[in-house]
Amino acid sequence: MEFGEIDQRLDVAIALLIERDKMLFDANVIETSISHKLGCYLQWLFPSYDVDCEYDRLGQDGKSAEYGPDMRPDVIIHKRGPEGPNLVAIELKPDARLDPDDEVKLMELTSLQGRYRYEYGFSIGFENEDGEKRPFKHAFCDGRFRSDLYSRRRS
């Protein structure tokens, strides 16, 4: 699946999250609650894939040995099982702060030489603007931050 199509579907899911679940942001709930609702919308938009939150495919020991204990992405779009494919890994923050550790995690998850080889990764945050939540995203591919993907999508 091409980046543009994935990115558009992700935009739809984020818009649904903000529209239908604004109360979760207002109530300042934990990140996992918001990730779960985003995952629900993504499952509807990616019907031929599995969408999981905090999924631990290899078991805690397998992930700890390679990357450390906190390698589970907030949301993933994939096919369950050892062969995958692994399409998207998402790290989400309900506020405007982006965690540098999340970016390192997304670089590792999308690395072509790594164990997981997700096609794309996204770091998603939300800013407050005039009392409204405004999302922003950073894309990762081939083990690195890829702002060029957005410029290609718009052209």
Buried (B, 14 or more C-beta within 10 A) or exposed (E): BEBEEBBEBBEEBBEBBBEEBEEBBEEEBEEEBBBBBBBBBBBEBBEEBBBBBEBEBBEEEEBEEEBEEEBBBBBBBBEEEEEBEBBBBBBBBBEEEBEEEBBEBBBBBBBEEBBBBBBBBBBBBBEEEEEEBEBEBBBBBEBEBBEEBBEEBEE
